[in-house]
Amino acid sequence: SLSGLLLLISFFLHVEESHASPMRLVCDNRLIQKYIAEAKDMEKRMGQCQALPTLSSCPAVLPLVDFSIQQWKSKSNETKRQEILCDLALLVGAVVEAQGHVTQECGARQLKQLHRHANSFLLLLQTFTWEAVPREPGCSPRTMEQTHITSIFLTYRQLVQGKLRFFFHDLAKDLCK
């Protein structure tokens, strides 16, 4: 579809602009730290927006992104990737849904930025593949419903700080020798 193509083009322009090739993102720890800082900043700025509506009529369905380090270490990189892809897809869907409820400029601007960042990670992770590993069945992440828009930003920050950071760290052990 045309919107998918435009999204892909904008992703590659964004990647080019920040010079974040998949290899560099994995091998240069400063990049993931930059994305964590940006996630914290977006969360903080969203918290400063006035008069945000609640999503009580249609709560945001968000992934539960907490995890146990022991369980995480026992998973294959492909399983980790699939899990993060599922979380990101759910998060992007929640952002899109929330965008339909936020009319004021401050909140709309933050949601648009969050959508761009989460979608970039979604597209990036789709480029990583391990051919020998069979594809996991569809997504069935653990979820929660939230009525506060700020919780979408909190979930994104936790995902970037947690699973994504550890995933890139694990990949770096194999790819960045």
Helices and strands as residue ranges (DSSP letters): H 2-18, H 22-27, H 29-48, E 60-63, H 69-73, H 77-99, H 105-127, E 143-146, H 150-159, I 160-164, H 165-175
